[in-house]
């Protein structure tokens, strides 16, 4: 299978999943939506296995690692800044909902940091660190 | 030539002459990528000096052309 035909088949699978999910939402059928997505993922993996070509190599992994790190820094900083703004704004205006949203954002930022710390520790150990 | 290449690639440090070996072996970038188990974009990036391959990949590429790694890659700093 060539890469061009693989891209066309993948696009077709995405299109079909979209139709099934849209139909499922319109008739209020949760199981149809889940089945459609699951079948789509299976077909995608099947088609991917037929392609005898490397799609992800060390360069792609390196780039995605750098992009992930940048995303982590930006989202954590944004979440922290937004949470501070919402908390102080909520307290000033006596808006409990806004203050609560700010607290939730701060917990999400801390969860982000915790997941990063745990995964860093794991990979550090894996690659010879202590 | 390698020194000039290093300047052009903003002192990347590691230079290579993969393109010469590839042309002599009459291989396309796609064919070399398939042999090395990487994407064509990676071979392009390595030849342009925009990406420094890992040691493993460098050895793989040198092995494809049956040359020592020191003949294919050089370190200039």
N, CA and C atoms of all chains as a GROMACS GRO file, in nm:
protein
  621
    1UNK      N    1   0.085  -0.120   0.000
    1UNK     CA    2   0.000   0.000   0.000
    1UNK      C    3   0.089   0.124   0.000
    2UNK      N    4   0.059   0.219  -0.085
    2UNK     CA    5   0.140   0.342  -0.088
    2UNK      C    6   0.089   0.440   0.019
    3UNK      N    7   0.173   0.540   0.049
    3UNK     CA    8   0.139   0.639   0.152
    3UNK      C    9   0.020   0.724   0.108
    4UNK      N   10   0.011   0.750  -0.023
    4UNK     CA   11  -0.100   0.830  -0.077
    4UNK      C   12  -0.232   0.757  -0.057
    5UNK      N   13  -0.235   0.629  -0.090
    5UNK     CA   14  -0.360   0.554  -0.073
    5UNK      C   15  -0.394   0.537   0.075
    6UNK      N   16  -0.291   0.526   0.159
    6UNK     CA   17  -0.313   0.516   0.304
    6UNK      C   18  -0.381   0.642   0.356
    7UNK      N   19  -0.335   0.760   0.309
    7UNK     CA   20  -0.395   0.888   0.352
    7UNK      C   21  -0.541   0.897   0.307
    8UNK      N   22  -0.570   0.848   0.186
    8UNK     CA   23  -0.707   0.855   0.133
    8UNK      C   24  -0.799   0.764   0.214
    9UNK      N   25  -0.751   0.642   0.244
    9UNK     CA   26  -0.832   0.547   0.320
    9UNK      C   27  -0.856   0.600   0.461
   10UNK      N   28  -0.752   0.660   0.522
   10UNK     CA   29  -0.765   0.715   0.657
   10UNK      C   30  -0.868   0.828   0.660
   11UNK      N   31  -0.865   0.912   0.556
   11UNK     CA   32  -0.961   1.023   0.545
   11UNK      C   33  -1.103   0.968   0.533
   12UNK      N   34  -1.117   0.861   0.455
   12UNK     CA   35  -1.248   0.797   0.436
   12UNK      C   36  -1.300   0.741   0.568
   13UNK      N   37  -1.210   0.678   0.646
   13UNK     CA   38  -1.248   0.621   0.776
   13UNK      C   39  -1.294   0.733   0.870
   14UNK      N   40  -1.220   0.844   0.871
   14UNK     CA   41  -1.257   0.958   0.958
   14UNK      C   42  -1.393   1.012   0.918
   15UNK      N   43  -1.417   1.021   0.787
   15UNK     CA   44  -1.544   1.071   0.734
   15UNK      C   45  -1.659   0.979   0.779
   16UNK      N   46  -1.637   0.848   0.767
   16UNK     CA   47  -1.741   0.751   0.806
   16UNK      C   48  -1.769   0.757   0.956
   17UNK      N   49  -1.663   0.770   1.038
   17UNK     CA   50  -1.681   0.782   1.183
   17UNK      C   51  -1.764   0.907   1.215
   18UNK      N   52  -1.731   1.016   1.144
   18UNK     CA   53  -1.805   1.142   1.167
   18UNK      C   54  -1.953   1.124   1.137
   19UNK      N   55  -1.984   1.054   1.027
   19UNK     CA   56  -2.125   1.031   0.989
   19UNK      C   57  -2.194   0.946   1.096
   20UNK      N   58  -2.127   0.839   1.140
   20UNK     CA   59  -2.187   0.748   1.239
   20UNK      C   60  -2.210   0.823   1.371
   21UNK      N   61  -2.110   0.900   1.415
   21UNK     CA   62  -2.124   0.973   1.542
   21UNK      C   63  -2.233   1.080   1.532
   22UNK      N   64  -2.240   1.148   1.419
   22UNK     CA   65  -2.343   1.251   1.399
   22UNK      C   66  -2.482   1.187   1.402
   23UNK      N   67  -2.494   1.072   1.336
   23UNK     CA   68  -2.621   0.998   1.336
   23UNK      C   69  -2.656   0.955   1.479
   24UNK      N   70  -2.557   0.904   1.550
   24UNK     CA   71  -2.579   0.856   1.687
   24UNK      C   72  -2.625   0.970   1.778
   25UNK      N   73  -2.564   1.087   1.760
   25UNK     CA   74  -2.603   1.204   1.842
   25UNK      C   75  -2.745   1.246   1.809
   26UNK      N   76  -2.780   1.242   1.681
   26UNK     CA   77  -2.914   1.289   1.640
   26UNK      C   78  -3.024   1.195   1.689
   27UNK      N   79  -2.992   1.064   1.698
   27UNK     CA   80  -3.095   0.969   1.745
   27UNK      C   81  -3.074   0.935   1.893
   28UNK      N   82  -2.979   1.007   1.955
   28UNK     CA   83  -2.955   0.991   2.098
   28UNK      C   84  -2.915   0.849   2.137
   29UNK      N   85  -2.823   0.792   2.058
   29UNK     CA   86  -2.778   0.655   2.083
   29UNK      C   87  -2.630   0.657   2.117
   30UNK      N   88  -2.602   0.643   2.245
   30UNK     CA   89  -2.463   0.648   2.295
   30UNK      C   90  -2.383   0.529   2.245
   31UNK      N   91  -2.445   0.410   2.245
   31UNK     CA   92  -2.373   0.287   2.209
   31UNK      C   93  -2.332   0.286   2.062
   32UNK      N   94  -2.415   0.343   1.977
   32UNK     CA   95  -2.382   0.352   1.834
   32UNK      C   96  -2.259   0.440   1.814
   33UNK      N   97  -2.254   0.550   1.888
   33UNK     CA   98  -2.140   0.641   1.878
   33UNK      C   99  -2.011   0.572   1.921
   34UNK      N  100  -2.018   0.504   2.035
   34UNK     CA  101  -1.899   0.434   2.088
   34UNK      C  102  -1.856   0.323   1.992
   35UNK      N  103  -1.955   0.247   1.940
   35UNK     CA  104  -1.923   0.138   1.846
   35UNK      C  105  -1.858   0.194   1.720
   36UNK      N  106  -1.914   0.304   1.670
   36UNK     CA  107  -1.859   0.367   1.549
   36UNK      C  108  -1.714   0.407   1.568
   37UNK      N  109  -1.688   0.469   1.682
   37UNK     CA  110  -1.550   0.512   1.712
   37UNK      C  111  -1.457   0.392   1.726
   38UNK      N  112  -1.504   0.290   1.797
   38UNK     CA  113  -1.420   0.170   1.819
   38UNK      C  114  -1.389   0.100   1.687
   39UNK      N  115  -1.492   0.085   1.601
   39UNK     CA  116  -1.471   0.020   1.471
   39UNK      C  117  -1.377   0.104   1.385
   40UNK      N  118  -1.393   0.236   1.391
   40UNK     CA  119  -1.305   0.326   1.315
   40UNK      C  120  -1.160   0.313   1.358
   41UNK      N  121  -1.138   0.306   1.490
   41UNK     CA  122  -1.001   0.290   1.541
   41UNK      C  123  -0.942   0.157   1.495
   42UNK      N  124  -1.026   0.050   1.500
   42UNK     CA  125  -0.978  -0.082   1.458
   42UNK      C  126  -0.938  -0.083   1.310
   43UNK      N  127  -1.024  -0.022   1.226
   43UNK     CA  128  -0.995  -0.015   1.083
   43UNK      C  129  -0.868   0.066   1.057
   44UNK      N  130  -0.854   0.175   1.133
   44UNK     CA  131  -0.736   0.260   1.120
   44UNK      C  132  -0.609   0.182   1.152
   45UNK      N  133  -0.613   0.101   1.259
   45UNK     CA  134  -0.496   0.021   1.298
   45UNK      C  135  -0.468  -0.087   1.193
   46UNK      N  136  -0.575  -0.144   1.138
   46UNK     CA  137  -0.560  -0.248   1.036
   46UNK      C  138  -0.494  -0.191   0.911
   47UNK      N  139  -0.542  -0.077   0.869
   47UNK     CA  140  -0.487  -0.012   0.749
   47UNK      C  141  -0.342   0.030   0.775
   48UNK      N  142  -0.317   0.079   0.896
   48UNK     CA  143  -0.181   0.123   0.934
   48UNK      C  144  -0.083   0.005   0.928
   49UNK      N  145  -0.131  -0.115   0.967
   49UNK     CA  146  -0.043  -0.232   0.968
   49UNK      C  147  -0.008  -0.277   0.826
   50UNK      N  148  -0.093  -0.241   0.729
   50UNK     CA  149  -0.068  -0.281   0.589
   50UNK      C  150   0.035  -0.189   0.523
   51UNK      N  151   0.056  -0.074   0.584
   51UNK     CA  152   0.150   0.022   0.526
   51UNK      C  153   0.292  -0.015   0.568
   52UNK      N  154   0.375  -0.047   0.470
   52UNK     CA  155   0.513  -0.089   0.502
   52UNK      C  156   0.606   0.032   0.495
   53UNK      N  157   0.577   0.131   0.577
   53UNK     CA  158   0.655   0.254   0.571
   53UNK      C  159   0.664   0.314   0.712
   54UNK      N  160   0.778   0.369   0.741
   54UNK     CA  161   0.796   0.431   0.873
   54UNK      C  162   0.728   0.567   0.874
   55UNK      N  163   0.639   0.587   0.970
   55UNK     CA  164   0.573   0.716   0.982
   55UNK      C  165   0.630   0.796   1.099
   56UNK      N  166   0.671   0.723   1.202
   56UNK     CA  167   0.725   0.788   1.321
   56UNK      C  168   0.866   0.736   1.345
   57UNK      N  169   0.964   0.827   1.342
   57UNK     CA  170   1.102   0.785   1.368
   57UNK      C  171   1.160   0.873   1.480
   58UNK      N  172   1.292   0.863   1.503
   58UNK     CA  173   1.353   0.933   1.616
   58UNK      C  174   1.339   1.084   1.604
   59UNK      N  175   1.343   1.136   1.481
   59UNK     CA  176   1.332   1.280   1.462
   59UNK      C  177   1.192   1.328   1.500
   60UNK      N  178   1.091   1.253   1.455
   60UNK     CA  179   0.951   1.287   1.487
   60UNK      C  180   0.929   1.280   1.638
   61UNK      N  181   0.987   1.178   1.703
   61UNK     CA  182   0.974   1.164   1.849
   61UNK      C  183   1.042   1.279   1.921
   62UNK      N  184   1.158   1.318   1.870
   62UNK     CA  185   1.231   1.430   1.930
   62UNK      C  186   1.151   1.560   1.920
   63UNK      N  187   1.094   1.583   1.800
   63UNK     CA  188   1.014   1.704   1.778
   63UNK      C  189   0.890   1.702   1.866
   64UNK      N  190   0.823   1.586   1.872
   64UNK     CA  191   0.700   1.580   1.953
   64UNK      C  192   0.732   1.596   2.101
   65UNK      N  193   0.850   1.548   2.144
   65UNK     CA  194   0.891   1.568   2.283
   65UNK      C  195   0.910   1.714   2.315
   66UNK      N  196   0.975   1.785   2.223
   66UNK     CA  197   0.998   1.930   2.244
   66UNK      C  198   0.866   2.005   2.241
   67UNK      N  199   0.778   1.966   2.147
   67UNK     CA  200   0.647   2.032   2.136
   67UNK      C  201   0.564   2.006   2.262
   68UNK      N  202   0.572   1.882   2.313
   68UNK     CA  203   0.497   1.848   2.434
   68UNK      C  204   0.547   1.930   2.553
   69UNK      N  205   0.678   1.948   2.561
   69UNK     CA  206   0.736   2.025   2.673
   69UNK      C  207   0.690   2.171   2.666
   70UNK      N  208   0.692   2.226   2.545
   70UNK     CA  209   0.649   2.364   2.526
   70UNK      C  210   0.501   2.378   2.561
   71UNK      N  211   0.420   2.280   2.518
   71UNK     CA  212   0.277   2.281   2.547
   71UNK      C  213   0.254   2.277   2.698
   72UNK      N  214   0.331   2.190   2.766
   72UNK     CA  215   0.319   2.176   2.912
   72UNK      C  216   0.348   2.309   2.980
   73UNK      N  217   0.458   2.374   2.939
   73UNK     CA  218   0.497   2.502   3.004
   73UNK      C  219   0.390   2.608   2.981
   74UNK      N  220   0.345   2.620   2.856
   74UNK     CA  221   0.247   2.724   2.823
   74UNK      C  222   0.115   2.700   2.895
   75UNK      N  223   0.064   2.575   2.889
   75UNK     CA  224  -0.067   2.549   2.950
   75UNK      C  225  -0.062   2.562   3.101
   76UNK      N  226   0.046   2.515   3.164
   76UNK     CA  227   0.056   2.526   3.310
   76UNK      C  228   0.061   2.672   3.352
   77UNK      N  229   0.141   2.752   3.282
   77UNK     CA  230   0.151   2.895   3.317
   77UNK      C  231   0.018   2.965   3.296
   78UNK      N  232  -0.048   2.932   3.184
   78UNK     CA  233  -0.177   2.995   3.154
   78UNK      C  234  -0.281   2.958   3.259
   79UNK      N  235  -0.284   2.828   3.295
   79UNK     CA  236  -0.380   2.782   3.396
   79UNK      C  237  -0.354   2.852   3.530
   80UNK      N  238  -0.227   2.863   3.567
   80UNK     CA  239  -0.192   2.926   3.695
   80UNK      C  240  -0.232   3.074   3.694
   81UNK      N  241  -0.201   3.143   3.584
   81UNK     CA  242  -0.234   3.286   3.573
   81UNK      C  243  -0.385   3.307   3.574
   82UNK      N  244  -0.456   3.224   3.496
   82UNK     CA  245  -0.604   3.234   3.492
   82UNK      C  246  -0.665   3.205   3.628
   83UNK      N  247  -0.610   3.106   3.698
   83UNK     CA  248  -0.668   3.068   3.827
   83UNK      C  249  -0.650   3.183   3.928
   84UNK      N  250  -0.531   3.244   3.925
   84UNK     CA  251  -0.507   3.358   4.016
   84UNK      C  252  -0.604   3.472   3.986
   85UNK      N  253  -0.618   3.501   3.857
   85UNK     CA  254  -0.707   3.610   3.815
   85UNK      C  255  -0.850   3.582   3.860
   86UNK      N  256  -0.896   3.458   3.835
   86UNK     CA  257  -1.035   3.422   3.868
   86UNK      C  258  -1.059   3.425   4.020
   87UNK      N  259  -0.962   3.373   4.094
   87UNK     CA  260  -0.978   3.368   4.240
   87UNK      C  261  -0.988   3.511   4.296
   88UNK      N  262  -0.896   3.597   4.256
   88UNK     CA  263  -0.896   3.734   4.311
   88UNK      C  264  -1.016   3.813   4.260
   89UNK      N  265  -1.049   3.789   4.133
   89UNK     CA  266  -1.164   3.858   4.075
   89UNK      C  267  -1.294   3.814   4.144
   90UNK      N  268  -1.305   3.684   4.168
   90UNK     CA  269  -1.424   3.628   4.233
   90UNK      C  270  -1.440   3.680   4.375
   91UNK      N  271  -1.329   3.690   4.446
   91UNK     CA  272  -1.335   3.737   4.586
   91UNK      C  273  -1.371   3.885   4.591
   92UNK      N  274  -1.316   3.959   4.497
   92UNK     CA  275  -1.340   4.104   4.494
   92UNK      C  276  -1.487   4.134   4.465
   93UNK      N  277  -1.544   4.057   4.370
   93UNK     CA  278  -1.682   4.080   4.328
   93UNK      C  279  -1.782   3.991   4.402
   94UNK      N  280  -1.733   3.918   4.500
   94UNK     CA  281  -1.818   3.828   4.578
   94UNK      C  282  -1.889   3.725   4.489
   95UNK      N  283  -1.818   3.679   4.384
   95UNK     CA  284  -1.874   3.579   4.292
   95UNK      C  285  -1.814   3.443   4.327
   96UNK      N  286  -1.894   3.358   4.388
   96UNK     CA  287  -1.845   3.228   4.435
   96UNK      C  288  -1.811   3.137   4.317
   97UNK      N  289  -1.893   3.146   4.212
   97UNK     CA  290  -1.874   3.056   4.095
   97UNK      C  291  -1.738   3.084   4.030
   98UNK      N  292  -1.709   3.214   4.016
   98UNK     CA  293  -1.582   3.250   3.951
   98UNK      C  294  -1.463   3.210   4.038
   99UNK      N  295  -1.477   3.229   4.168
   99UNK     CA  296  -1.370   3.190   4.260
   99UNK      C  297  -1.350   3.038   4.255
  100UNK      N  298  -1.460   2.964   4.251
  100UNK     CA  299  -1.453   2.817   4.245
  100UNK      C  300  -1.383   2.772   4.116
  101UNK      N  301  -1.418   2.839   4.006
  101UNK     CA  302  -1.352   2.806   3.877
  101UNK      C  303  -1.203   2.829   3.887
  102UNK      N  304  -1.164   2.938   3.953
  102UNK     CA  305  -1.022   2.968   3.972
  102UNK      C  306  -0.952   2.860   4.053
  103UNK      N  307  -1.019   2.811   4.157
  103UNK     CA  308  -0.961   2.705   4.241
  103UNK      C  309  -0.945   2.576   4.159
  104UNK      N  310  -1.048   2.547   4.077
  104UNK     CA  311  -1.040   2.427   3.993
  104UNK      C  312  -0.923   2.438   3.896
  105UNK      N  313  -0.908   2.556   3.835
  105UNK     CA  314  -0.796   2.577   3.741
  105UNK      C  315  -0.661   2.556   3.812
  106UNK      N  316  -0.652   2.602   3.934
  106UNK     CA  317  -0.524   2.589   4.006
  106UNK      C  318  -0.496   2.442   4.036
  107UNK      N  319  -0.600   2.366   4.068
  107UNK     CA  320  -0.580   2.222   4.092
  107UNK      C  321  -0.540   2.150   3.964
  108UNK      N  322  -0.597   2.193   3.852
  108UNK     CA  323  -0.560   2.132   3.724
  108UNK      C  324  -0.412   2.163   3.692
  109UNK      N  325  -0.370   2.286   3.721
  109UNK     CA  326  -0.230   2.324   3.698
  109UNK      C  327  -0.138   2.238   3.784
  110UNK      N  328  -0.178   2.216   3.910
  110UNK     CA  329  -0.096   2.135   4.001
  110UNK      C  330  -0.094   1.989   3.956
  111UNK      N  331  -0.206   1.940   3.903
  111UNK     CA  332  -0.211   1.803   3.851
  111UNK      C  333  -0.117   1.788   3.732
  112UNK      N  334  -0.114   1.891   3.649
  112UNK     CA  335  -0.024   1.895   3.534
  112UNK      C  336   0.122   1.882   3.580
  113UNK      N  337   0.157   1.960   3.682
  113UNK     CA  338   0.294   1.960   3.735
  113UNK      C  339   0.326   1.824   3.796
  114UNK      N  340   0.230   1.767   3.868
  114UNK     CA  341   0.252   1.637   3.933
  114UNK      C  342   0.274   1.528   3.829
  115UNK      N  343   0.192   1.526   3.723
  115UNK     CA  344   0.206   1.424   3.619
  115UNK      C  345   0.342   1.439   3.550
  116UNK      N  346   0.382   1.565   3.526
  116UNK     CA  347   0.513   1.588   3.463
  116UNK      C  348   0.626   1.538   3.553
  117UNK      N  349   0.616   1.569   3.684
  117UNK     CA  350   0.721   1.527   3.778
  117UNK      C  351   0.732   1.375   3.784
  118UNK      N  352   0.617   1.307   3.787
  118UNK     CA  353   0.617   1.160   3.796
  118UNK      C  354   0.675   1.100   3.668
  119UNK      N  355   0.632   1.150   3.553
  119UNK     CA  356   0.681   1.093   3.427
  119UNK      C  357   0.828   1.126   3.406
  120UNK      N  358   0.872   1.244   3.450
  120UNK     CA  359   1.014   1.278   3.440
  120UNK      C  360   1.098   1.182   3.524
  121UNK      N  361   1.049   1.158   3.646
  121UNK     CA  362   1.120   1.066   3.738
  121UNK      C  363   1.129   0.926   3.677
  122UNK      N  364   1.018   0.882   3.617
  122UNK     CA  365   1.013   0.749   3.556
  122UNK      C  366   1.116   0.737   3.442
  123UNK      N  367   1.116   0.834   3.352
  123UNK     CA  368   1.208   0.827   3.238
  123UNK      C  369   1.353   0.850   3.280
  124UNK      N  370   1.370   0.931   3.384
  124UNK     CA  371   1.506   0.953   3.435
  124UNK      C  372   1.564   0.822   3.488
  125UNK      N  373   1.483   0.747   3.561
  125UNK     CA  374   1.527   0.616   3.614
  125UNK      C  375   1.551   0.519   3.499
  126UNK      N  376   1.464   0.524   3.402
  126UNK     CA  377   1.474   0.432   3.289
  126UNK      C  378   1.603   0.453   3.211
  127UNK      N  379   1.646   0.579   3.206
  127UNK     CA  380   1.765   0.612   3.128
  127UNK      C  381   1.889   0.633   3.214
  128UNK      N  382   1.892   0.564   3.326
  128UNK     CA  383   2.018   0.558   3.402
  128UNK      C  384   2.033   0.659   3.513
  129UNK      N  385   1.931   0.743   3.535
  129UNK     CA  386   1.940   0.840   3.645
  129UNK      C  387   1.909   0.772   3.778
  130UNK      N  388   1.924   0.848   3.889
  130UNK     CA  389   1.892   0.787   4.020
  130UNK      C  390   1.765   0.847   4.081
  131UNK      N  391   3.508   2.207   0.241
  131UNK     CA  392   3.366   2.188   0.206
  131UNK      C  393   3.282   2.161   0.331
  132UNK      N  394   3.338   2.077   0.418
  132UNK     CA  395   3.266   2.044   0.541
  132UNK      C  396   3.262   2.164   0.634
  133UNK      N  397   3.369   2.245   0.632
  133UNK     CA  398   3.376   2.364   0.717
  133UNK      C  399   3.270   2.464   0.672
  134UNK      N  400   3.258   2.480   0.540
  134UNK     CA  401   3.157   2.570   0.484
  134UNK      C  402   3.017   2.523   0.520
  135UNK      N  403   3.000   2.392   0.512
  135UNK     CA  404   2.871   2.332   0.546
  135UNK      C  405   2.836   2.360   0.692
  136UNK      N  406   2.940   2.354   0.777
  136UNK     CA  407   2.919   2.378   0.920
  136UNK      C  408   2.875   2.524   0.943
  137UNK      N  409   2.935   2.616   0.868
  137UNK     CA  410   2.897   2.758   0.882
  137UNK      C  411   2.752   2.776   0.836
  138UNK      N  412   2.721   2.714   0.722
  138UNK     CA  413   2.586   2.727   0.667
  138UNK      C  414   2.482   2.669   0.760
  139UNK      N  415   2.521   2.566   0.834
  139UNK     CA  416   2.425   2.502   0.924
  139UNK      C  417   2.436   2.557   1.065
  140UNK      N  418   2.486   2.682   1.075
  140UNK     CA  419   2.491   2.757   1.201
  140UNK      C  420   2.563   2.679   1.309
  141UNK      N  421   2.684   2.633   1.273
  141UNK     CA  422   2.770   2.565   1.370
  141UNK      C  423   2.700   2.449   1.439
  142UNK      N  424   2.630   2.365   1.361
  142UNK     CA  425   2.564   2.248   1.417
  142UNK      C  426   2.666   2.155   1.480
  143UNK      N  427   2.793   2.163   1.436
  143UNK     CA  428   2.896   2.082   1.499
  143UNK      C  429   2.921   1.954   1.422
  144UNK      N  430   2.813   1.877   1.399
  144UNK     CA  431   2.829   1.750   1.329
  144UNK      C  432   2.793   1.771   1.182
  145UNK      N  433   2.886   1.741   1.096
  145UNK     CA  434   2.861   1.751   0.952
  145UNK      C  435   2.864   1.612   0.890
  146UNK      N  436   2.810   1.601   0.771
  146UNK     CA  437   2.810   1.471   0.705
  146UNK      C  438   2.816   1.488   0.554
  147UNK      N  439   2.852   1.381   0.488
  147UNK     CA  440   2.852   1.384   0.342
  147UNK      C  441   2.769   1.266   0.288
  148UNK      N  442   2.654   1.250   0.351
  148UNK     CA  443   2.564   1.140   0.312
  148UNK      C  444   2.518   1.157   0.168
  149UNK      N  445   2.495   1.282   0.130
  149UNK     CA  446   2.443   1.308  -0.005
  149UNK      C  447   2.539   1.256  -0.113
  150UNK      N  448   2.669   1.274  -0.090
  150UNK     CA  449   2.767   1.226  -0.187
  150UNK      C  450   2.762   1.074  -0.198
  151UNK      N  451   2.761   1.009  -0.083
  151UNK     CA  452   2.756   0.863  -0.082
  151UNK      C  453   2.626   0.814  -0.146
  152UNK      N  454   2.519   0.884  -0.119
  152UNK     CA  455   2.388   0.842  -0.174
  152UNK      C  456   2.386   0.857  -0.325
  153UNK      N  457   2.442   0.968  -0.374
  153UNK     CA  458   2.446   0.989  -0.519
  153UNK      C  459   2.534   0.885  -0.588
  154UNK      N  460   2.648   0.854  -0.524
  154UNK     CA  461   2.739   0.754  -0.581
  154UNK      C  462   2.673   0.616  -0.586
  155UNK      N  463   2.589   0.588  -0.485
  155UNK     CA  464   2.522   0.458  -0.480
  155UNK      C  465   2.392   0.459  -0.560
  156UNK      N  466   2.360   0.576  -0.620
  156UNK     CA  467   2.237   0.592  -0.700
  156UNK      C  468   2.112   0.552  -0.621
  157UNK      N  469   2.108   0.603  -0.500
  157UNK     CA  470   1.991   0.580  -0.415
  157UNK      C  471   1.911   0.709  -0.402
  158UNK      N  472   1.779   0.696  -0.400
  158UNK     CA  473   1.698   0.815  -0.373
  158UNK      C  474   1.689   0.832  -0.221
  159UNK      N  475   1.641   0.949  -0.180
  159UNK     CA  476   1.626   0.974  -0.036
  159UNK      C  477   1.525   0.875   0.023
  160UNK      N  478   1.422   0.847  -0.055
  160UNK     CA  479   1.317   0.754  -0.009
  160UNK      C  480   1.375   0.614   0.012
  161UNK      N  481   1.457   0.571  -0.082
  161UNK     CA  482   1.517   0.437  -0.072
  161UNK      C  483   1.610   0.428   0.049
  162UNK      N  484   1.689   0.533   0.068
  162UNK     CA  485   1.780   0.535   0.184
  162UNK      C  486   1.699   0.536   0.314
  163UNK      N  487   1.590   0.612   0.314
  163UNK     CA  488   1.505   0.620   0.434
  163UNK      C  489   1.445   0.483   0.466
  164UNK      N  490   1.401   0.412   0.363
  164UNK     CA  491   1.344   0.277   0.385
  164UNK      C  492   1.449   0.182   0.440
  165UNK      N  493   1.570   0.191   0.386
  165UNK     CA  494   1.678   0.102   0.433
  165UNK      C  495   1.715   0.133   0.577
  166UNK      N  496   1.713   0.265   0.611
  166UNK     CA  497   1.755   0.305   0.746
  166UNK      C  498   1.640   0.297   0.848
  167UNK      N  499   1.518   0.276   0.797
  167UNK     CA  500   1.402   0.266   0.888
  167UNK      C  501   1.356   0.400   0.943
  168UNK      N  502   1.377   0.505   0.863
  168UNK     CA  503   1.331   0.638   0.904
  168UNK      C  504   1.247   0.698   0.791
  169UNK      N  505   1.194   0.818   0.815
  169UNK     CA  506   1.114   0.884   0.713
  169UNK      C  507   1.206   0.960   0.615
  170UNK      N  508   1.151   0.990   0.500
  170UNK     CA  509   1.229   1.063   0.400
  170UNK      C  510   1.266   1.202   0.452
  171UNK      N  511   1.174   1.262   0.530
  171UNK     CA  512   1.199   1.396   0.587
  171UNK      C  513   1.321   1.395   0.679
  172UNK      N  514   1.343   1.284   0.747
  172UNK     CA  515   1.459   1.274   0.836
  172UNK      C  516   1.587   1.272   0.754
  173UNK      N  517   1.587   1.198   0.644
  173UNK     CA  518   1.707   1.193   0.558
  173UNK      C  519   1.734   1.332   0.501
  174UNK      N  520   1.628   1.401   0.459
  174UNK     CA  521   1.644   1.538   0.406
  174UNK      C  522   1.705   1.628   0.513
  175UNK      N  523   1.651   1.619   0.635
  175UNK     CA  524   1.698   1.704   0.745
  175UNK      C  525   1.844   1.674   0.781
  176UNK      N  526   1.882   1.546   0.775
  176UNK     CA  527   2.020   1.509   0.807
  176UNK      C  528   2.114   1.562   0.699
  177UNK      N  529   2.076   1.545   0.572
  177UNK     CA  530   2.161   1.592   0.462
  177UNK      C  531   2.179   1.743   0.464
  178UNK      N  532   2.075   1.813   0.506
  178UNK     CA  533   2.083   1.960   0.512
  178UNK      C  534   2.153   2.009   0.638
  179UNK      N  535   2.181   1.916   0.728
  179UNK     CA  536   2.247   1.954   0.853
  179UNK      C  537   2.152   2.012   0.956
  180UNK      N  538   2.022   1.995   0.935
  180UNK     CA  539   1.924   2.053   1.029
  180UNK      C  540   1.892   1.955   1.143
  181UNK      N  541   1.934   1.832   1.127
  181UNK     CA  542   1.908   1.733   1.233
  181UNK      C  543   2.032   1.646   1.248
  182UNK      N  544   2.074   1.629   1.373
  182UNK     CA  545   2.188   1.541   1.400
  182UNK      C  546   2.132   1.405   1.439
  183UNK      N  547   2.164   1.300   1.362
  183UNK     CA  548   2.106   1.169   1.394
  183UNK      C  549   2.165   1.112   1.522
  184UNK      N  550   2.092   1.020   1.579
  184UNK     CA  551   2.143   0.950   1.697
  184UNK      C  552   2.259   0.860   1.653
  185UNK      N  553   2.333   0.813   1.750
  185UNK     CA  554   2.450   0.726   1.721
  185UNK      C  555   2.405   0.601   1.646
  186UNK      N  556   2.292   0.548   1.691
  186UNK     CA  557   2.240   0.425   1.630
  186UNK      C  558   2.207   0.448   1.482
  187UNK      N  559   2.139   0.558   1.453
  187UNK     CA  560   2.102   0.587   1.316
  187UNK      C  561   2.225   0.618   1.231
  188UNK      N  562   2.321   0.688   1.289
  188UNK     CA  563   2.445   0.720   1.218
  188UNK      C  564   2.519   0.592   1.179
  189UNK      N  565   2.523   0.497   1.272
  189UNK     CA  566   2.588   0.368   1.244
  189UNK      C  567   2.512   0.292   1.136
  190UNK      N  568   2.379   0.299   1.143
  190UNK     CA  569   2.295   0.228   1.043
  190UNK      C  570   2.323   0.282   0.904
  191UNK      N  571   2.327   0.415   0.892
  191UNK     CA  572   2.350   0.478   0.762
  191UNK      C  573   2.489   0.444   0.711
  192UNK      N  574   2.589   0.450   0.798
  192UNK     CA  575   2.726   0.417   0.757
  192UNK      C  576   2.734   0.271   0.712
  193UNK      N  577   2.660   0.185   0.780
  193UNK     CA  578   2.660   0.042   0.745
  193UNK      C  579   2.597   0.019   0.608
  194UNK      N  580   2.493   0.098   0.576
  194UNK     CA  581   2.426   0.084   0.445
  194UNK      C  582   2.525   0.109   0.332
  195UNK      N  583   2.611   0.210   0.351
  195UNK     CA  584   2.708   0.243   0.247
  195UNK      C  585   2.841   0.171   0.266
  196UNK      N  586   2.846   0.085   0.366
  196UNK     CA  587   2.965   0.003   0.393
  196UNK      C  588   3.090   0.090   0.413
  197UNK      N  589   3.074   0.197   0.488
  197UNK     CA  590   3.189   0.282   0.523
  197UNK      C  591   3.195   0.298   0.675
  198UNK      N  592   3.310   0.343   0.721
  198UNK     CA  593   3.323   0.369   0.865
  198UNK      C  594   3.248   0.498   0.896
  199UNK      N  595   3.198   0.504   1.018
  199UNK     CA  596   3.117   0.620   1.056
  199UNK      C  597   3.198   0.750   1.054
  200UNK      N  598   3.330   0.738   1.079
  200UNK     CA  599   3.415   0.858   1.079
  200UNK      C  600   3.430   0.919   0.939
  201UNK      N  601   3.412   0.834   0.837
  201UNK     CA  602   3.423   0.885   0.700
  201UNK      C  603   3.295   0.956   0.658
  202UNK      N  604   3.185   0.920   0.723
  202UNK     CA  605   3.056   0.976   0.686
  202UNK      C  606   3.023   1.100   0.768
  203UNK      N  607   3.060   1.101   0.895
  203UNK     CA  608   3.027   1.211   0.984
  203UNK      C  609   3.155   1.271   1.039
  204UNK      N  610   3.147   1.403   1.063
  204UNK     CA  611   3.262   1.472   1.120
  204UNK      C  612   3.212   1.572   1.224
  205UNK      N  613   3.298   1.596   1.323
  205UNK     CA  614   3.261   1.689   1.430
  205UNK      C  615   3.349   1.813   1.422
  206UNK      N  616   3.288   1.928   1.402
  206UNK     CA  617   3.362   2.054   1.394
  206UNK      C  618   3.308   2.151   1.498
  207UNK      N  619   3.391   2.195   1.586
  207UNK     CA  620   3.344   2.294   1.684
  207UNK      C  621   3.452   2.394   1.718
   0.00000   0.00000   0.00000
